[in-house]
Amino acid sequence: MAAAGGGVADPLSPAGVPCAFSPLNQAYFALASADGQLRVWETANNRLHQEYVPSAHLSGTCTCLAWAPARLQAKESPQRKKRKSEAIGTSNQIDLLALGTAVGSILLYSTVKGELHSKLISGGHDNKVNCIQWHQDNGCLYSCSDDKHIVEWNTQTCKVKCKWKGDNSSVSSLCISPDGKMLLSAGRTIKLWVLETKEIYRHFTGHATPVSSLIFTTIRPPNESQPFDGITGLYFLSGAVHDRLLNVWQVRSENKEKNAVMSFTVTDEPVYIDLTLSENKEEPVKLAVVCRDGQVHLFEHILNGYCKKPLTSNCTIQIATPGKGKKSTPKPIPILAAGFCSDKMSLLLVYGNWFQPIIERVALNSKEPHVCLVRDISNCWAPKVETAITKVRTPVMNSEAKVLVPGVPGHHAAIKPAPPQTEEVESKRKLGENEISIEERLGALDIDTKKEKDDLPQTNSFPVLLTQGLESNDFEMLNKVLQTRNLNLIKRTVLRMPLHAVIPLLQELTKRLQGHPNSAVLMVQWLKCVLTVHASYLSTLPDLVPQLGTLYQLMESRVKTFQKLSHLHGKLILLITQVTASEKTKGMTCPAQKAKLVFEEESSEEESDDEIAEKDSDDNWDEDEEEKESEKDEDVDENDEEEEDAEEKDEENGEEDRDVASEKELNGDSDLDPENESEEE
């Protein structure tokens, strides 16, 4: 078995996620997801068996994993029954799963206890662990890291047994020989070590990029007539990052030949490799290679020496969706891992996504070069939540029956006989009126039809409603959930919602943010809560930026216009304050004008005397003018003194007229004052 590591930040890190089948008939499948959680699935019924979240699952994500070997279980299981009181022993390792992390520590997880068994830290690696291998006999553990070292661990004492430098660069892969005496290590070059002395036995050319997979393909040499020393004549397979060729190497007695003897070609970088060992020279090696493009390539070849031309696959397996409708097109479903069953005639395929993978057993009886399996996985990713039935058909019943109303469990309404109501209904039908309403029908059953607060969805059903609304794209169901203004309810809903619904929720919020500003205020609260609660999950998604591109552009465009809007807001506030101030100043002059009118209405007697005097003064004024004109016609040649006296009188009359006019304007009268006129006379 070989599983690829799970680094994504480094371009030379292997593709895929760390995963492996258990050695006992592939009963379990362990998968370390991108968010650092370990999930163990049962391959028989595709059920989640266990889930483990390390304390440092975000900072120290899992980069590789390996099951304890099956041979160790077969040898130690009788001893385990005899020594049940043993605290830590080799027998306890049969259920262990070793996890290598990005910070250099190694965790031993017990699948039987469902908890962490021990932790290997002291004296080990100070950088990312790339590969872990169990020794099939003594229970030791070998690990390699980016710190260029190989470490041999004693799993009983959790201490370092031996540590040596494996390469001038990082060591990316390990493999133990079938007899347990040799160890293969690879960075870019491949080295074969003697475990007893930690000395290099052979050198191999290797690959141009870091090696991600190392597996021995044979356990016996092709020429059985010669004596076998445990390693000479054996073949092993190697795969590298960004390399579409799997090279096969042979350990030879002479140290001259360092190149590969043959190679297998695939369509993309290998992420998971499994094979059936060849026990004799006539038995072919069956090889299953899962590539980064989601396809599985099957090879079957007898290893019998040098082959110049790269070998192509005998069969390629691919999985796709059915593509319902004319417009929808089938989409490929990625295959995560593939492993041969014990009968070597069937294959276990793991496909879908890492959060909810689907495990299926496929028989290898097809001779076609390309096989495409059509699978509908839309229902498999939907949350399995039991929901209450909303459409209730009410049967005809007597008065002794009780009706259970949908909604709150245990709530019921008693049925009362209502013969008068039925008579009214029949009379309406006879009179030819309109059809009776639903309210009247419910009234016949004596069910309260008032809309109460209990009709609203309960708070514990909000995550279920939100998930169902996103799956079915139900606008009304989403409105019930997303239009809430309770911040605590929003936070609880986001905390309880499943992870696969986070991205659809963000896309729905983005769509609603582009609508009416009033709805955008509510959507911002949801968006803030989703980004804060699920920040760790979102940071693990490699395609987060293209999925949320619309949201980024929307936020960026609104932030750009915010400065201009704030300037406009400030100017509008200045204008509004100036307008209100000017209106206040205009209103201040109103009391002064009213005071003038009050002064006019002081005495009503004076007003009546003034009106009578004004009429007399007008008549006297006309008589004076006629007398002056007649005097001027008769006495044209009078003395200068008389003319001067006349001029003085005219001036006095003009001044008096002006004074009277000014007083009349103040009092609102246009005629002359009668008192001044009497003085003139």
MIDO-559775 format. One record per residue (C-alpha): residue in three letters; x, y, z. Coordinates in pm, whole numbers, plus 50000, padded with zeros to 5 digits. Each point is the difference from the previous one (the first is absolute). Example, Ala and Ser with C-alpha at 12.3 -4.5 7.8 and 13.67 -1.06 7.14 Angstrom:
<mivexs>
ALA512304955050780
SER501375034449934
</mivexs>
This chain:
<mivexs>
MET500005000050000
ALA501165035449935
ALA498305032450077
ALA501015034149879
GLY500615028750238
GLY497675029450025
GLY502025032249971
VAL498585026249767
ALA502095030850078
ASP503254986049855
PRO499844995149618
LEU502194968850036
SER497724984250260
PRO498074969049895
ALA496445004849880
GLY496994984450167
VAL499194994550368
PRO501574974750241
CYS497914968450000
ALA500464962250037
PHE498044967550025
SER500364978750311
PRO502134968749949
LEU497314975650117
ASN497914994049686
GLN499625037549946
ALA497305001550268
TYR500685036750073
PHE501115029949801
ALA501815028350180
LEU500055034649848
ALA501595031850137
SER498135029549854
ALA501395033949913
ASP498665015250323
GLY502184976650210
GLN497274975650111
LEU500364962449985
ARG496994979649889
VAL499834962049992
TRP497324985249774
GLU498634964749982
THR500474987149647
ALA497204974350021
ASN497085023850061
ASN501645033949928
ARG499355011950357
LEU502135023750205
HIS501664978550268
GLN502045025650194
GLU500975036449981
TYR502985015950176
VAL501005036650012
PRO503565006150130
SER500505029550231
ALA502295017049747
HIS498124989449688
LEU500255034649841
SER503655008450070
GLY501284964149973
THR497904983949730
CYS500394963249917
THR502464994449713
CYS500214961749995
LEU498544969650174
ALA500654962650024
TRP498184970450157
ALA501814975150222
PRO500814968949790
ALA497764969349995
ARG502854975950065
LEU500555016050337
GLN496404992950095
ALA500174963649897
LYS503084994150214
GLU499045020150304
SER496274993550037
PRO500424968150213
GLN502475018350223
ARG497475028150047
LYS497434975850141
LYS502474986350251
ARG501305033650118
LYS496965022150034
SER501525020050283
GLU502925011749786
ALA499875038249979
ILE502185006149699
GLY501164971749782
THR500444988349647
SER496554984450003
ASN498375034150037
GLN501435010949666
ILE497694978549792
ASP497325026949996
LEU502275030249979
LEU499995025849726
ALA503085022149970
LEU499485036249891
GLY502825022749889
THR499475037450037
ALA501325031549839
VAL501825010650318
GLY502104968250030
SER498054980850265
ILE498534965149956
LEU496684989950158
LEU499004963950071
TYR496214996849993
SER498214969250133
THR496974990249791
VAL498814975650268
LYS499995025650281
GLY499045028749771
GLU502585023450155
LEU503635010549977
HIS502324972250115
SER503315018650016
LYS502045027749844
LEU503544998049859
ILE501755033650033
SER503245000350202
GLY503184997349794
GLY498134995049674
HIS499365023349709
ASP499925037850001
ASN498265003149662
LYS497174984549800
VAL499724962050010
ASN499754986649644
CYS499624962450043
ILE499474973750272
GLN500734962749977
TRP499354972650258
HIS502374970950038
GLN498024968149951
ASP501814979850269
ASN501315020550293
GLY497405027950002
CYS502525028049945
LEU499045030849807
TYR502075017749733
SER499375035749893
CYS501615025149765
SER499725037549988
ASP500995032349828
ASP502795003250257
LYS502014974649788
HIS499954973450275
ILE498554965250045
VAL498864990250350
GLU499454965250143
TRP497465001150286
ASN499334975950282
THR496215001050025
GLN499974983550345
THR502085027050168
CYS499055027949751
LYS503675009249968
VAL502495002349715
LYS501924967949945
CYS502275013249726
LYS500265031049783
TRP502225005349698
LYS500295023249701
GLY498294985149699
ASP500775025149725
ASN501445034349924
SER496465012149938
SER496644990450148
VAL499134963050019
SER496524995249852
SER499264962350001
LEU500894967350177
CYS499424962849945
ILE501144969150195
SER501114968849816
PRO497904968050025
ASP502504983250233
GLY500195030850225
LYS503775004149978
MET500225027949740
LEU498505034749974
LEU499425020249685
SER500115037950031
ALA499555025849731
GLY500295037349952
ARG500915005149639
THR502444970650005
ILE499104965950142
LYS502164982950261
LEU499844964950145
TRP501114998150365
VAL500984970950220
LEU497915004750312
GLU502424982850234
THR503025021649918
LYS498205030449842
GLU502384998149702
ILE499155005349633
TYR499754967549807
ARG499035013149653
HIS499475032849817
PHE497375006149730
THR499595029249763
GLY496505009850112
HIS497865027949853
ALA500365036749914
THR497385009250263
PRO499484987250356
VAL498894963750017
SER496504996150146
SER499574961949990
LEU502244969950062
ILE498684963949993
PHE501624965949965
THR498204980749726
THR501514965150045
ILE500944979050302
ARG501974973149813
PRO502685004449731
PRO499144989949641
ASN502844974349993
GLU499304976150285
SER502904976749915
GLN502545023450160
PRO500215004850378
PHE497885029350126
ASP501435024550253
GLY496675017650061
ILE500495030249773
THR501934991949682
GLY497794996749695
LEU496965016850150
TYR498095027149813
PHE498585031950147
LEU497905028249859
SER500435037750038
GLY497815029849910
ALA500895036950020
VAL498295033850022
HIS498955014449659
ASP501334968549830
ARG497714978949779
LEU502384970449996
LEU500184973050267
ASN503464984549994
VAL500804963850091
TRP503464992750147
GLN501764967250070
VAL502464994050281
ARG502974982449838
SER503094984450143
GLU502355022949808
ASN499945037050078
LYS500395011749642
GLU496415001549880
LYS498235030050156
ASN497265007349745
ALA496404987649986
VAL499304967549819
MET496495009749884
SER497325026650047
PHE496225003850000
THR498405030849845
VAL496905017250146
THR497985030949909
ASP500895021450304
GLU501975000750323
PRO499314968750215
VAL498345007250335
TYR499264964550122
ILE501594966749902
ASP499004964750093
LEU501174966549861
THR499864962550046
LEU503374984750076
SER501474974749762
GLU500994968850193
ASN501614981449707
LYS501385008249657
GLU496884988149811
GLU497585021450200
PRO499455034849856
VAL500005031350211
LYS496655018150008
LEU500325037250051
ALA497295026250070
VAL501095036349969
VAL497705029050095
CYS501025032149824
ARG499405036050088
ASP497445003449718
GLY497724975350184
GLN500554969349779
VAL501234965150091
HIS502454981949773
LEU500334962250029
PHE503174981949892
GLU500774962949984
HIS503524989649909
ILE502514972550072
LEU503295015350120
ASN502704980749817
GLY502795024149922
TYR500715031049798
CYS497285016549787
LYS500885030549794
LYS496545012749903
PRO497695014250271
LEU497004977850068
THR496475013949969
SER497064990550217
ASN497814970249921
CYS496885017450128
THR499005035050112
ILE497095005550239
GLN498185033150024
ILE496855010650189
ALA497565026849880
THR496565013850087
PRO497014989649784
GLY499285035249867
LYS496215002450027
GLY498235019849732
LYS501065012349661
LYS501915030850114
SER501914983950289
THR503234982349910
PRO501614971450194
LYS502695011350242
PRO502954978650112
ILE500114988250362
PRO503544998350137
ILE501274966850134
LEU501965004550323
ALA501434965050049
ALA499814964549868
GLY501084967350160
PHE499964963649895
CYS497804976650201
SER501324967650145
ASP498724979749701
LYS502055022249761
MET497024999949760
SER498175030350135
LEU500915035650086
LEU498885023350278
LEU499425035049862
VAL499775030950221
TYR498535029749814
GLY498165032550060
ASN501395025750242
TRP502124995950309
PHE497215011150236
GLN497484973449891
PRO501804974049784
ILE498184970949839
ILE501614965450015
GLU498954974449740
ARG501234965549901
VAL500424995049624
ALA500664966549831
LEU502894999149750
ASN498374978449734
SER499985024849714
LYS502484997149716
GLU499275034649862
PRO502885025150007
HIS497815027450142
VAL497154996450251
CYS497815029250106
LEU497764994150301
VAL496925022450023
ARG499145008850360
ASP497555025550138
ILE501555014650316
SER497665029850045
ASN497934981850263
CYS503054986750180
TRP501265034750089
ALA496625011950134
PRO499724999850379
LYS498054970650134
VAL497585017650234
GLU496534987250085
THR497475027749943
ALA496395001950110
ILE497244994449747
THR498345032849911
LYS497144987849777
VAL497394984250227
ARG496794985049872
THR497255002250262
PRO497644970049992
VAL496344999750100
MET499734991650370
ASN497544999850287
SER499895022350306
GLU502064976750218
ALA503105002149780
LYS502905023850065
VAL502005017649731
LEU503765004250029
VAL500885033549846
PRO503295000849802
GLY502625021350165
VAL500664996350371
PRO500194963050102
GLY497244989550237
HIS497745029449919
HIS496454989349923
ALA496585015549952
ALA496784982950102
ILE497294995649743
LYS496615013850092
PRO496804991349818
ALA498755029149793
PRO496644991549838
PRO498835036549969
GLN503095008849800
THR499384971949753
GLU496385011849959
GLU501215034949914
VAL502414985649746
GLU497234979949836
SER497725030349993
LYS502705020249825
ARG500354973649736
LYS496254999049945
LEU499775037649963
GLY502614998849724
GLU502585020950182
ASN503734997749943
GLU501914969550111
ILE500764998950370
SER503445012450103
ILE502764979650157
GLU499525019750322
GLU496434987850025
ARG501054964449930
LEU502585001550276
GLY497395015850225
ALA497854968849953
LEU502844980250154
ASP500345025650283
ILE503685006549925
ASP501315034250085
THR501065017249679
LYS501565030650159
LYS503595006249905
GLU502014997750315
LYS503655003150070
ASP500204962350023
ASP499584998249620
LEU503475014249952
PRO502874975249964
GLN501664990450324
THR503565010850068
ASN501344964550005
SER498644994049649
PHE501735030049841
PRO503154980849893
VAL497824972749845
LEU497825025349818
LEU503065019049879
THR501654968549866
GLN496824988149830
GLY499395034349850
LEU503515001049856
GLU499714964749861
SER496585005549840
ASN500505037249928
ASP496695007450175
PHE499595037950014
GLU497265000350265
MET501844976350231
LEU503175020749973
ASN498055031850074
LYS498654985350324
VAL503534993850122
LEU502005028949851
GLN497555027750097
THR500524995150373
ARG501555029050191
ASN501054981150313
LEU503804999550005
ASN500184971350250
LEU497684979149783
ILE502115007649692
LYS503164989050180
ARG498454967650128
THR498684991849654
VAL503415005449838
LEU501704978850268
ARG497664970549945
MET499855000349622
PRO502004973149813
LEU503285009349836
HIS498944991049647
ALA497315027150016
VAL502435028550081
ILE500955008149640
PRO496364998549870
LEU498975022850287
LEU502705025349910
GLN498884999249638
GLU496375005850105
LEU501045028950225
THR501995015149712
LYS496934998249778
ARG497845017150263
LEU502615026850071
GLN499565012149644
GLY496295006150057
HIS498145025450211
PRO502075019450258
ASN497574990550279
SER500664962949943
ALA503725006649968
VAL500095012350361
LEU498784966050120
MET502254980749762
VAL503105017950134
GLN499284985950348
TRP499824964649857
LEU503125005449792
LYS501975012550299
CYS498954970350211
VAL500834974249729
LEU503455014549934
THR500905001050371
VAL498634965850099
HIS501184980149696
ALA503265018549933
SER502084968650067
TYR497984979349753
LEU500045026949730
SER503775003950030
THR500454963349906
LEU498145003149668
PRO502475003249710
ASP497415014849760
LEU498545025150246
VAL500975031049798
PRO498204990149675
GLN496934988150192
LEU499675032950190
GLY501195022549718
THR496635017349966
LEU499925007950372
TYR503535014549989
GLN499125022149702
LEU496785011550166
MET501755009650321
GLU502825017249813
SER497605020749786
ARG497995011150302
VAL503115009250194
LYS501195021349708
THR496775020249992
PHE499865003150380
GLN502485029050009
LYS498085019349734
LEU496724993650178
SER501455011950330
HIS501155032649835
LEU496535004649849
HIS498424992450337
GLY502095026950168
LYS499085026049739
LEU496314991850029
ILE500165004050377
LEU501575034649957
LEU497265010449757
ILE497234987150225
THR501395018450304
GLN500255032649801
VAL496424996749876
THR498654993550349
ALA501985029550139
SER498625023849736
GLU496474988550072
LYS500485007250369
THR501225035649926
LYS496945006949782
GLY497724988150274
MET501555024550249
THR498505031049819
CYS496404988750037
PRO499435012550361
ALA501125036349908
GLN497425002749719
LYS497234988750230
ALA500975027250252
LYS499295027449739
LEU496504987149942
VAL499324999350376
PHE500955037150024
GLU497435008249730
GLU497014986850201
GLU500575019550327
SER496795022549993
SER496804996549797
GLU498725035750088
GLU502995017049840
GLU499434980549681
SER496365012649970
ASP501015036850067
ASP502824996849744
GLU497634988149731
ILE497625030150054
ALA502875024950008
GLU501464985549681
LYS496775007249807
ASP499875036650125
SER503665005949919
ASP499514988149644
ASP497205025349937
ASN501925028750157
TRP503054991649796
ASP498095003249673
GLU498535034350100
ASP503435014350086
GLU501354989849660
GLU497145018049814
GLU500515032350203
LYS503735000049923
GLU499414996449626
SER497515029149993
GLU502365022450196
LYS502844992549758
ASP497865009749699
GLU498895033450147
ASP503145012250178
VAL502814990749763
ASP502035031750066
GLU500025000250378
ASN503045007950210
ASP502834975450059
GLU499184997650366
GLU496614984849929
GLU501674974549771
GLU502504991350267
ASP497214995550255
ALA498194977049758
GLU503134979549940
GLU500624996650374
LYS496464987550049
ASP500414974949719
GLU503214986950153
GLU498374996750341
ASN497074981849843
GLY502414976349814
GLU501884991950317
GLU496794993850187
ASP498754977649719
ARG503174979250016
ASP499724996350379
VAL496394990049974
ALA500734975049723
SER502754983650203
GLU497714996750301
LYS497224985749782
GLU502384974149857
LEU500924988850349
ASN496364997350104
GLY498924984449669
ASP497975031049881
SER500565017349668
ASP498105032950077
LEU501205031150182
ASP499595005150374
PRO496895021550086
GLU501725018150287
ASN502775013749775
GLU497415010949742
SER498095020350257
GLU503175018050097
GLU500545009049628
GLU496585015249982
</mivexs>
